[in-house]
Every structure is written in structure tokens, then in C-alpha cells.
Amino acid sequence: MTVSPLTLDMNFVRSHFPSFEDPEMANWAFFENAGGSYVAQQVIDKLDHYHRAHRVQPYAGYGPSVHAGEEMDESQRVFAEMLGVPEEEVIFGSSTSANTYVLARAVLSTLTKGDEIIVTNQDHEANIGAWWRLQAEGIAVREWQVDPATGLLHEEDLKGLLSDKTKLVAFTHCSNIAAQIHDVPKLAKLCHDAGAKVVVDGVSYAPHGLPDVAALGVDAYMFSLYKTYGPHLGVLVVREDFLATLGHQGHYFNDPSTHPGKAARYRLTPAGPQHAQIACASGVADYYDALYDHHFDTPENKQAANRRTRVTRVNELMQAQEQQVATPIVDFLLNHPDIKLFGPQTAEHSKRAPTLAFISKRHASSDIAQYLYGYGIACNYGHLYAYRLTKALGLAPEEGVVRLSAVHYTRVEDAQQAVSALEQVLAQ
């Protein structure tokens, strides 16, 4: 059956996530997706296969080892295609936090004392802490600060920080609390015109649509696979010209500058990769393919669409569903006199992700979360690794905000359940 390209088939979508069939998990309306998504069946199957069939050291000459390496290479290839970049620019690491730390140490070799880096106080700590640590090496770190009333960043404030000393600007594609989606191509051009490299944290954006990294015009982009329906890995894309300048962080014999023929991405691979996790990562692409084939299943569509085109069209379906889910919750929060919603005051997907962080005038965030658990709403509260942002908003980080975060498999009825629970909780 062909489903309208304007509507995501939710029964089909949710059939790919075994968590919805688990007796315990099925009792919850899951609104903690910003902390980590459910895992697609395709990923689970590939991980199981790898461990059963060839859990051996890859890239040796015997059969199981050859196949193990081929499955890892497949993930390298399909993620490059999904993100619109060459294979050599894609790097798998243990997490985004680890990838950022390695990248920062590699960038340090290109800097001299007195050079400046700009970071924001809107980001998750993963895209802040590693850059702040470079102060100990004589690098000046300047902060692009949020509006403390809203949690939003403003372009004009960045312009005031850029100078001929600025060598790199690190900012988030989308905040995991404010949920503000930034115009990355515009900001990247602004920074490049000032002579600075651009590093973007896409962890809170990618679950809502894997981006065309080449089109963003950035020098490095990163996100987490465990928030995009896959294994617990981080993906780091570093554009070729930037990668070639960075200090080697891996084993001596893998340094491409001294050992010709070694892949450039080994510069940012300090330890042996997680073989099975990388091998099963291609299951995320399989899941995207399944969504595309189900919703756009004419021969013309299938023949004409390359992988990046398929991803773009699936993204549109996901974002439409997410906006539909977020709208009733946003409307409720905006119209409740006891609530302050941070970030853009809209559910429009071009402006914010369906990540809704708020505080109450009368109730502690921890109390609201505990009440919501009693109504079957899985959510979270606190600083949520955006410690500096909660401080900037004038909040005690331990209490921080209450956060409800959806993705495309979240149903409208889940949103209605959340609104009903909030009505009960806030009436107390």
C-alpha cells in the first residue's frame, strides 16, 4: 500500500522498534528521546549477526575477518552517502563527548598562544568543555551568551565577538534545552568571512533529520548514533581540508603524514574502533530505506532517488509528524500561567525541535517529573548536561528544567496523554 507522502504511517514506523512491544516499555509514553532514542530493529539484527557470525578482529585475510571488515566498511559508506560527504571525512568514535575532546586536542596543534576560540553557553557540555580546557594552553576562549530571559542566541552578539584573532567557533545546531534551530549555513559564512573554522554539534538536531553536512558549509559536524536510532557511538564529520591540518591523535603507525596510504580519518582515531557497534550502524540507513520505500514506493521514486535524496524526503515526513505531536504540548505550555517555556515560542519545525523544556512558578522541576512518572510519562529534569545554560537562565542546575522530548515515532495520542498529565500535575 502506498501512503501519502505528506503523512507518516505510524503503525509501520513503530513496527520497527521492538521497545514498543516490550511489556514494561509499552506502559510509557516516551518523552525522553533527547536523552537517547529507541533502537531500530535493523540495527539490533545487524549487531546480533555480527556477534554470532564473526566477532573476530576485522581486516585479516580469513573469511570471518574479511566479512567483519566489510560490514564496518558498509557503515562508513552509507553514512557518507546519508550525510552528503566523502567516506574519508566520516569518523566513528565512542561518543560525541569523546569525539569533541579528540578534535579539540587535534586543533590545538594549529593554534598559538593568544589565538581565540568562541563557544556558546547554550550548548551541551560536550561541545563546550573540551574547548574551555584549551585555556590552559594559552588559548583565549570567548563566550557567545544566550539571552537569559529566553535561552536564545542572537546573531548580532556573535558578530561582536568575531575578530582577526578568532580561529574557531563552536556552536550547536540545536540546543537540547532551548531547542532553537540555528541557521547554520548563514552562521558558518559569517565565521568563515572572519577567518574562523566552524565546528557544529548536531546531537540534538540529527534525530529530527540527518543533515546534508556539505550543504551546511561547516568544517566539522558531530552527532550521536544512540539518539538517531542506532548503537552508542558518536559520528564526527571533518571536511578534508580541515582534517589535513590537524595534529595526529592516533597510533604512530597510523599517522598519514608519516605513513603514506593511511586513511586521513585515523588522525582522529586514538584507539581501536568499536567493531560490532560500527558494523551495525548501517542498520540506521536500512531503517531510513524502509521508511522511504514504504512511503514513496513507485518505481520512478526508487530509481531516481540516491541515498541523500531519500534521507531528505524521509526527514520531511519525520518533521511533519514531530510538529503535529509538539503543537498541543507547546500550546498548553504557552497558555498556562504557571509555566515558562524556554526557546522559540512555537512548535514550527523550522524554528525549534520537539524538545520542550520548561519550569513552573509553583512546583520544583523534580516534583513535576515525579508526578509525570505516575501518569506514565517518561521524561527528565535537571541541567541535562547543559549546566552552563541552566546557570545562565538563573536556575539551580540540579533542579533545572522539566523536559519532554519527542521524535518521529511519538504519536499524537502520546502528546494528548502528556497534556492530560500536565493538567493534573499543575492543578495540585
Secondary structure as the mmCIF struct_conf table of DSSP 4:
data_model
#
loop_
_struct_conf.conf_type_id
_struct_conf.id
_struct_conf.beg_label_comp_id
_struct_conf.beg_label_asym_id
_struct_conf.beg_label_seq_id
_struct_conf.end_label_comp_id
_struct_conf.end_label_asym_id
_struct_conf.end_label_seq_id
HELX_LH_PP_P HELX_LH_PP_P1 THR A 2 SER A 4
TURN_TY1_P TURN_TY1_P1 PRO A 5 LEU A 6
BEND BEND1 THR A 7 THR A 7
HELX_RH_AL_P HELX_RH_AL_P1 MET A 10 ARG A 14
TURN_TY1_P TURN_TY1_P2 SER A 15 HIS A 16
HELX_RH_3T_P HELX_RH_3T_P1 PRO A 18 GLU A 21
BEND BEND2 ASP A 22 ASP A 22
TURN_TY1_P TURN_TY1_P3 PRO A 23 GLU A 24
HELX_RH_3T_P HELX_RH_3T_P2 MET A 25 ASN A 27
BEND BEND3 TRP A 28 TRP A 28
STRN STRN1 ALA A 29 PHE A 30
STRN STRN2 GLU A 32 GLU A 32
HELX_RH_3T_P HELX_RH_3T_P3 ASN A 33 GLY A 35
HELX_RH_AL_P HELX_RH_AL_P2 GLN A 41 ALA A 53
BEND BEND4 VAL A 56 VAL A 56
TURN_TY1_P TURN_TY1_P4 PRO A 58 TYR A 59
BEND BEND5 ALA A 60 TYR A 62
HELX_RH_AL_P HELX_RH_AL_P3 GLY A 63 LEU A 83
TURN_TY1_P TURN_TY1_P5 GLY A 84 GLY A 84
BEND BEND6 VAL A 85 VAL A 85
HELX_RH_3T_P HELX_RH_3T_P4 GLU A 87 GLU A 89
STRN STRN3 VAL A 90 GLY A 93
BEND BEND7 SER A 94 SER A 94
HELX_RH_AL_P HELX_RH_AL_P4 THR A 96 LEU A 108
TURN_TY1_P TURN_TY1_P6 SER A 109 THR A 110
TURN_TY1_P TURN_TY1_P7 LYS A 113 GLY A 114
STRN STRN4 GLU A 116 THR A 120
BEND BEND8 ASN A 121 ASP A 123
HELX_RH_3T_P HELX_RH_3T_P5 GLU A 125 ASN A 127
TURN_TY1_P TURN_TY1_P8 ILE A 128 ILE A 128
HELX_RH_AL_P HELX_RH_AL_P5 GLY A 129 TRP A 132
HELX_RH_3T_P HELX_RH_3T_P6 ARG A 133 GLU A 137
TURN_TY1_P TURN_TY1_P9 GLY A 138 GLY A 138
STRN STRN5 ALA A 140 TRP A 144
HELX_LH_PP_P HELX_LH_PP_P2 GLN A 145 ASP A 147
TURN_TY1_P TURN_TY1_P10 PRO A 148 THR A 150
HELX_RH_AL_P HELX_RH_AL_P6 GLU A 155 LYS A 159
TURN_TY1_P TURN_TY1_P11 GLY A 160 LEU A 161
TURN_TY1_P TURN_TY1_P12 ASP A 164 LYS A 165
STRN STRN6 THR A 166 THR A 172
BEND BEND9 HIS A 173 HIS A 173
STRN STRN7 CYS A 174 CYS A 174
TURN_TY1_P TURN_TY1_P13 ASN A 176 ALA A 178
STRN STRN8 GLN A 180 ILE A 181
HELX_LH_PP_P HELX_LH_PP_P3 HIS A 182 HIS A 182
HELX_RH_AL_P HELX_RH_AL_P7 VAL A 184 ASP A 193
TURN_TY1_P TURN_TY1_P14 ALA A 194 GLY A 195
STRN STRN9 LYS A 197 ASP A 201
TURN_TY1_P TURN_TY1_P15 VAL A 203 TYR A 205
HELX_RH_3T_P HELX_RH_3T_P7 ALA A 206 HIS A 208
HELX_RH_AL_P HELX_RH_AL_P8 VAL A 213 LEU A 216
TURN_TY1_P TURN_TY1_P16 GLY A 217 GLY A 217
BEND BEND10 ASP A 219 ASP A 219
STRN STRN10 ALA A 220 SER A 224
HELX_RH_3T_P HELX_RH_3T_P8 LEU A 225 LYS A 227
TURN_TY1_P TURN_TY1_P17 THR A 228 TYR A 229
BEND BEND11 GLY A 230 GLY A 230
BEND BEND12 HIS A 232 HIS A 232
STRN STRN11 GLY A 234 VAL A 238
HELX_RH_AL_P HELX_RH_AL_P9 GLU A 240 LEU A 243
TURN_TY1_P TURN_TY1_P18 ALA A 244 THR A 245
BEND BEND13 LEU A 246 LEU A 246
HELX_LH_PP_P HELX_LH_PP_P4 GLY A 247 HIS A 248
BEND BEND14 GLY A 250 GLY A 250
HELX_RH_3T_P HELX_RH_3T_P9 TYR A 252 ASN A 254
TURN_TY1_P TURN_TY1_P19 PRO A 256 THR A 258
BEND BEND15 HIS A 259 HIS A 259
TURN_TY1_P TURN_TY1_P20 PRO A 260 GLY A 261
BEND BEND16 LYS A 262 LYS A 262
HELX_RH_3T_P HELX_RH_3T_P10 ALA A 264 LEU A 268
BEND BEND17 ALA A 271 ALA A 271
HELX_RH_AL_P HELX_RH_AL_P10 HIS A 275 HIS A 295
BEND BEND18 PHE A 296 PHE A 296
BEND BEND19 THR A 298 THR A 298
HELX_RH_AL_P HELX_RH_AL_P11 PRO A 299 ALA A 304
HELX_RH_AL_P HELX_RH_AL_P12 ARG A 307 ASN A 335
TURN_TY1_P TURN_TY1_P21 PRO A 337 ASP A 338
STRN STRN12 ILE A 339 LEU A 341
BEND BEND20 GLY A 343 GLY A 343
BEND BEND21 GLN A 345 THR A 346
TURN_TY1_P TURN_TY1_P22 HIS A 349 LYS A 351
STRN STRN13 ARG A 352 ARG A 352
BEND BEND22 PRO A 354 PRO A 354
STRN STRN14 THR A 355 SER A 360
BEND BEND23 LYS A 361 HIS A 363
HELX_RH_AL_P HELX_RH_AL_P13 SER A 365 GLY A 374
TURN_TY1_P TURN_TY1_P23 TYR A 375 GLY A 376
STRN STRN15 ILE A 377 ALA A 378
STRN STRN16 ASN A 380 GLY A 382
TURN_TY1_P TURN_TY1_P24 LEU A 384 TYR A 385
HELX_RH_AL_P HELX_RH_AL_P14 TYR A 387 ALA A 392
TURN_TY1_P TURN_TY1_P25 LEU A 393 GLY A 394
TURN_TY1_P TURN_TY1_P26 PRO A 397 GLU A 399
STRN STRN17 GLY A 400 GLY A 400
STRN STRN18 VAL A 401 SER A 405
TURN_TY1_P TURN_TY1_P27 HIS A 408 TYR A 409
HELX_RH_AL_P HELX_RH_AL_P15 VAL A 412 LEU A 426
TURN_TY1_P TURN_TY1_P28 ALA A 427 ALA A 427
#
